[in-house]
């Protein structure tokens, strides 16, 4: 038997009404000594921006703009991470170079053509990040010449048989982003050609 739903009472707002605001405390000012986890995008709290390898690169660029991110996880239909693609990959020389190598126009490229495959993606272990500071993250990104760093933990999978050991599978847990760090410190993100300037301005904003 179908349930009957009663009509809810309709009231008038009336004059002088206010509105609720988030009860979360204001974010604490980020410094070099702030815990690294404070500036990590935690995928247990925020859904990652993902895309399929067959997607056109212009669509990927528009998706990044709509999500306010500069990195996408490239995944297959089983949500296995195949690699990553960044705004710099799409808008920089990489896309033009690959198009030339493949004999295609730039607008004919798919994400899978220019992504960095998972086997070539450097990552940080969550265990190392948990005791780190923002200064460590900034220096790591600078030394690597990167605008992003993935953070991984492990998922323990059941063994295939009783005599086999459990399987360990890397799981992307978080993302460090230079642009996110810039937003948290009030710094304007510069173009890909001005990454060094962005680092410098973030350091100045972080203070001591």
C-alpha positions in Angstrom: 0.0 0.0 0.0 1.3 3.4 -1.0 2.1 5.8 1.8 0.1 9.0 2.0 2.1 12.2 2.4 0.4 15.0 4.2 0.9 18.6 3.1 3.2 20.6 5.4 2.0 23.8 7.0 2.9 26.9 5.0 3.8 29.9 7.0 4.7 33.6 6.2 8.3 34.7 6.6 7.3 38.1 8.0 9.3 41.2 8.5 12.6 41.3 10.4 13.7 37.7 9.6 17.4 36.9 9.7 19.2 33.9 8.3 21.6 31.3 9.6 25.3 31.2 8.9 27.8 28.3 9.0 28.7 27.4 12.6 32.2 26.3 11.6 34.9 28.5 13.0 36.8 30.8 10.7 39.9 29.1 9.2 43.1 29.7 11.1 45.8 31.7 9.3 48.1 29.3 7.5 51.8 29.6 8.3 54.9 27.6 7.4 54.5 25.8 10.7 50.8 24.9 10.2 50.1 21.2 9.9 50.3 20.0 6.3 46.9 18.3 6.6 45.3 21.8 6.9 46.2 22.6 3.3 45.6 19.1 1.8 42.4 18.4 -0.1 41.2 15.4 1.8 39.3 13.0 -0.5 37.4 11.6 2.5 35.8 15.0 2.8 35.8 16.3 -0.8 34.9 14.4 -3.9 37.8 14.4 -6.4 37.5 15.8 -9.8 37.8 12.9 -12.2 37.6 12.3 -16.0 37.8 9.5 -18.4 40.8 9.1 -20.8 38.6 9.3 -23.9 37.3 12.8 -23.0 38.4 15.6 -25.3 41.0 17.9 -23.8 38.9 21.0 -24.3 36.1 19.4 -22.3 38.6 18.6 -19.6 39.8 22.2 -19.5 36.2 23.4 -19.1 35.5 20.9 -16.4 38.6 22.2 -14.5 37.3 25.7 -14.7 33.9 24.7 -13.5 35.3 22.8 -10.5 38.0 25.5 -9.8 40.8 22.9 -10.0 43.9 22.5 -12.1 44.3 18.7 -11.9 42.0 15.8 -12.7 42.4 12.2 -11.8 42.0 10.1 -15.0 40.0 7.0 -14.2 38.4 4.1 -16.0 34.9 2.6 -15.6 36.0 0.8 -12.5 37.4 4.0 -10.9 41.0 2.7 -11.2 43.3 5.7 -11.4 45.0 5.6 -14.8 46.9 8.8 -14.4 46.6 12.6 -14.0 46.1 15.5 -16.3 46.7 19.2 -15.4 45.8 22.5 -16.8 49.4 23.0 -17.8 49.4 19.7 -19.8 46.4 21.0 -21.7 47.3 24.7 -22.2 51.1 24.3 -22.4 53.5 22.9 -25.0 52.7 19.3 -24.1 49.4 19.2 -26.0 50.9 20.8 -29.1 53.9 18.4 -29.0 51.7 15.3 -28.7 49.4 16.6 -31.5 52.4 17.0 -33.8 53.7 13.5 -32.9 50.3 11.9 -33.5 49.6 13.9 -36.7 46.4 15.4 -35.1 45.0 18.8 -34.5 45.2 19.9 -30.9 41.4 19.9 -30.6 41.4 16.2 -31.7 43.4 15.1 -28.7 41.9 13.1 -25.8 42.9 13.3 -22.2 44.6 9.9 -22.5 46.9 11.3 -25.1 48.5 13.8 -22.8 47.9 12.5 -19.3 50.8 11.4 -17.1 50.3 7.6 -16.6 49.9 6.4 -13.1 53.2 4.5 -13.2 55.0 7.9 -13.7 53.1 9.9 -11.1 55.2 10.6 -8.0 53.2 10.5 -4.7 53.7 11.2 -1.0 52.7 8.7 1.7 50.0 9.8 4.1 52.1 8.6 7.0 54.9 11.1 6.1 52.4 13.9 5.6 50.7 13.5 8.9 53.7 14.8 10.8 54.7 17.4 8.2 54.2 21.1 8.1 53.1 23.5 5.3 56.8 24.5 4.9 57.7 20.9 4.1 54.9 20.7 1.4 56.0 24.0 -0.2 59.6 23.0 -0.3 58.7 19.5 -1.7 56.7 21.1 -4.5 59.5 23.6 -5.3 62.2 21.0 -5.4 60.1 18.7 -7.6 59.1 21.7 -9.9 55.5 20.7 -9.5 52.2 22.5 -8.8 50.6 19.4 -7.4 51.4 16.3 -5.3 49.1 13.3 -4.6 49.0 11.8 -1.2 48.3 8.1 -0.9 47.5 5.5 1.8 46.8 1.8 1.4 43.7 -0.4 1.1 44.1 -4.0 2.3 42.4 -6.4 -0.1 41.5 -10.0 0.8 43.9 -12.6 -0.5 43.0 -14.6 -3.5 43.3 -17.8 -1.5 43.8 -18.9 2.1 47.6 -19.4 1.5 48.2 -16.1 -0.2 49.1 -12.9 1.7 46.7 -9.9 1.7 47.0 -7.6 -1.2 47.9 -3.9 -0.8 46.4 -1.4 -3.1 47.5 2.3 -3.2 44.6 4.7 -2.7 44.8 8.4 -3.5 43.8 10.0 -0.2 44.6 13.7 -0.8 46.0 16.4 -3.1 48.4 19.2 -2.4 47.9 22.1 -4.9 49.9 25.2 -5.3 46.8 27.1 -6.4 44.9 25.9 -3.3 47.7 27.0 -1.0 47.7 30.3 -2.8 44.0 30.8 -2.1 44.5 30.0 1.5 47.2 32.6 1.8 45.4 35.2 -0.3 47.9 35.1 -3.2 47.0 35.5 -6.8 47.8 32.4 -8.9 50.0 33.3 -11.8 50.3 31.6 -15.2 52.3 28.4 -15.7 55.3 30.5 -16.7 55.3 32.3 -13.4 55.3 29.4 -11.0 58.5 30.6 -9.3 56.8 34.0 -8.6 53.8 32.2 -7.2 56.1 30.2 -4.8 57.8 33.4 -3.7 54.6 35.3 -3.0 53.1 32.3 -1.1 56.2 32.2 1.1 55.9 35.9 1.7 52.3 35.5 2.7 53.1 32.6 5.0 55.4 34.7 7.0 57.4 33.1 9.8 
